[in-house]
Amino acid sequence: MLYTELTKKAMQICFEAHRDLTDKGGMPYVFHPFHLAEQMETEDETCAALLHDVVEDTGWTHEQLAARGFSPAVMEALRLLTHDVRAPYLDYVKALSSNRIAARVKLADLRHNSMPGRLAAIGEQERERMRKYLSAQEILTGGEPDLEELTLSFRYEIPAPDRTDIPAAADGQQALTGERRVQREKADSSAPALLTAVLAADGHAVRYTLLLPSEGKERVYEDRFSLLQDLERQGYSAVCAMSCL
């Protein structure tokens, strides 16, 4: 974080304005602008990052912020970053994209808002928001294919199956053999498998990665069919995985 008289003033305003708010994952909202500010390099960028949601989400006005001594460059960026709900979202992004400070803050904002784990749950509404964010990122980066993978993915936990799903051999019967025996052995871990779906700009999955509790590295899949087959071979429920994808 860059500490100057103005950035410290912006920190105080940011904290007071957002102190009673939480994000969509239930965490204190103030962590979000502070996270963005840590990535900025100049005083103006840091102030804009700290204050980017103050007018949109709280009772502050641009006039009140200007009266606190923030520079014209900061105020112009803040006006562009404040989304008027009457304006289509991508039109709003296009309008701010030509302002260096606003574009830098907005790109950091989109990346943080797209981080796996920040949301309490993933549903169709969240998927639609991700598609919107990806389109916005394309505008801000000129469509360059160097967007962080982090911003293109959803992560899910696939629960370990109940061991009773793969029954042990009854007394006097031959022990399980072949694939059923392997499935039961794989299912003995109580830890979930971690499944990540990497999305293209249109919201469709282009790659999947799977981290099993018994392994230290991720398996990569280019198609859903191979992924689901492998999950079943490891003793996890393909039906459960399908409900996430």
Secondary structure, DSSP 8 states (H G I E B T S, - for coil): ----HHHHHHHHHHHHHHTT-B-TTSSBTTHHHHHHHTT--SHHHHHHHHHTTHHHHSS--HHHHHHTT--HHHHHHHHHHS--TTS-HHHHHHHHTTSHHHHHHHHHHHHHHT-TTSSS---HHHHHHHHHHHHHHHHHHTT-S---GGGGEEEEEE----GGGS----TTS----HHHHHHHHHHT--S-EEEEEEE-TTS-EEEEEEE-TT-SS-EEESSHHHHHHHHHHTT--HHHHHHH-
